[in-house]
Amino acid sequence: MHIITLTLSALVVLEHLYIMFLETIVTSSKKTARTFNMAHDQLQ
């Protein structure tokens, strides 16, 4: 049970890091626009 908890926690951490990466570093990329369901020109 302990391993399952650690694995799921690690997946949540990775998801949050990915979202933070998209929002802070690659804010004007097409992948960011697709992930957040926004138009590409709205991000620029």
C-alpha positions in Angstrom: 0.0 0.0 0.0 2.9 2.3 0.8 4.3 1.9 -2.7 1.0 2.7 -4.4 0.7 5.9 -2.3 4.2 7.0 -3.3 3.6 6.2 -7.0 0.3 8.1 -7.1 1.9 11.0 -5.2 4.8 11.1 -7.7 2.3 11.2 -10.6 0.5 14.2 -9.1 3.8 16.0 -8.5 4.8 15.4 -12.1 1.5 16.6 -13.4 1.8 19.8 -11.4 5.4 20.4 -12.6 4.3 19.9 -16.2 1.5 22.5 -15.8 3.9 24.9 -14.1 6.4 24.4 -17.0 3.7 25.1 -19.5 2.5 28.2 -17.7 5.9 29.8 -16.9 8.4 28.7 -19.6 6.6 27.9 -22.8 3.6 30.1 -22.5 3.3 31.0 -26.2 3.7 27.5 -27.6 1.0 25.6 -29.6 1.1 22.7 -27.1 0.3 25.1 -24.2 -2.7 26.5 -26.2 -3.9 23.0 -26.9 -3.5 21.9 -23.3 -5.4 24.8 -21.9 -7.9 24.9 -24.7 -7.1 28.5 -25.8 -6.4 30.2 -29.1 -2.6 30.5 -29.8 -2.9 34.2 -30.4 -4.4 34.7 -26.9 -1.2 33.5 -25.3 1.0 36.0 -27.0 
